[in-house]
């Protein structure tokens, strides 16, 4: 039995997996995903051409990573609200992922 309202199917044979391309196109080009990341996991991406980190960040700090619908990281931001505001400023539709 299927519930059309929630698009939930109890029968696994009716469930369809999205391809990576279909998932990327799901929200259109303006959909971006924002998720929390620990600074130590992205420290290399924070370095400039000389290998220096241009702002103070501790390895335990939480940053917010903004990703395109295709999964490419397009920004790292130090504040969740700022990440959402920046996305909206560029006419993107941000959603949170965990």
C-alpha positions in Angstrom: 0.0 0.0 0.0 1.3 3.4 -0.9 0.7 6.8 0.6 0.8 9.4 -2.1 0.9 12.3 0.4 4.3 11.4 1.8 5.5 9.5 -1.2 6.3 6.5 1.1 6.0 3.0 -0.2 5.8 0.0 2.0 6.5 -2.3 -1.0 10.3 -2.1 -1.7 9.7 -3.1 -5.3 8.0 0.3 -5.8 10.8 2.3 -4.2 13.2 4.0 -6.7 16.7 5.1 -5.9 17.7 8.4 -7.3 20.9 8.6 -9.3 23.4 11.2 -8.3 22.4 13.4 -11.3 18.7 13.0 -10.4 19.4 14.0 -6.8 21.4 17.0 -7.9 18.6 18.1 -10.2 15.9 17.5 -7.5 16.1 21.1 -6.1 17.3 22.8 -9.2 20.5 24.8 -9.5 19.4 27.2 -6.7 19.2 24.5 -3.9 22.1 24.4 -1.5 22.7 22.2 1.4 24.2 23.4 4.7 25.8 21.1 7.2 27.9 21.4 10.3 31.6 20.2 10.0 34.4 20.1 12.6 37.2 22.5 11.6 39.9 19.7 12.0 38.2 17.9 9.1 38.5 20.8 6.7 41.7 22.5 7.9 43.6 22.0 4.6 40.8 23.8 2.8 41.2 26.8 5.1 44.8 27.4 4.0 45.8 30.1 1.5 48.4 29.7 -1.2 51.3 30.1 1.3 49.9 27.4 3.5 48.8 29.8 6.2 45.3 30.0 7.8 44.2 33.6 7.4 41.8 33.6 10.4 41.8 32.1 13.9 40.1 28.8 14.1 40.6 25.9 16.5 40.4 22.3 15.5 37.3 21.8 17.7 35.4 24.7 16.2 32.2 24.0 14.3 32.0 25.5 10.8 29.1 25.3 8.3 29.8 23.9 4.9 27.6 25.0 2.0 27.2 22.5 -0.8 25.7 22.6 -4.3 22.9 20.2 -5.0 25.6 18.1 -6.8 27.6 17.8 -3.6 30.4 20.3 -4.4 31.4 22.4 -1.4 31.1 26.0 -2.4 31.7 27.8 0.9 32.8 27.3 4.6 31.2 29.7 7.0 31.8 30.2 10.7 28.1 30.8 11.7 25.0 28.8 10.7 22.8 31.9 10.4 25.4 33.6 8.2 25.6 30.5 5.9 21.8 30.7 5.4 21.9 34.4 4.9 24.7 34.3 2.4 23.0 31.6 0.4 19.8 33.7 0.2 21.8 36.8 -0.7 22.9 34.9 -3.8 19.3 33.8 -4.5 19.9 30.2 -3.5 17.5 28.1 -1.4 19.4 26.7 1.6 18.3 23.6 3.5 19.9 21.9 6.4 21.3 18.4 6.4 22.6 16.3 9.2 
